[in-house]
Amino acid sequence: MSAIVVIILIIAVLLVIFTLQNSSEITIQVFFWEIVDAPLVLVLLGCIVIGYILAAFYFYPKLWKVKTENKRLNKINNKYEEQEEINSGSANIGEDHPEGMRMDEDDDSNPFFKD
């Protein structure tokens, strides 16, 4: 079994246990309304869902702003990386050697290093 299926099954079992333990009926008064004999578990789960929706609406504009800023910075970063590639392309002297200078042993034109 995949880990996600196991996690979903565990959450489902915990939700059933939570429902069975909180099956009492309560009366809810909201402003001018009165809801009689509402199951406690539905009231609690409803409050959790409403809280999640309110938090999502509150943080969505901030999340959107961060995403657009991230896209803008990625474009700038890509532009700088391209510019750096262009600049480093002109200075590719001995690029395959770690010290930046390629020394061929077959080249006899420079006897300084040949002893």
Residue pairs with C-beta under 8 A, 6 or more apart in sequence:
18 41
19 41
22 39
22 40
22 41
22 44
23 39
23 40
23 41
24 39
24 40
25 37
25 38
25 39
25 40
26 37
26 38
26 39
26 40
26 43
27 34
27 35
27 36
27 37
27 38
28 34
28 35
28 38
28 43
29 35
93 100
93 101
94 100
94 101
94 102
96 102
97 103
103 113
108 114
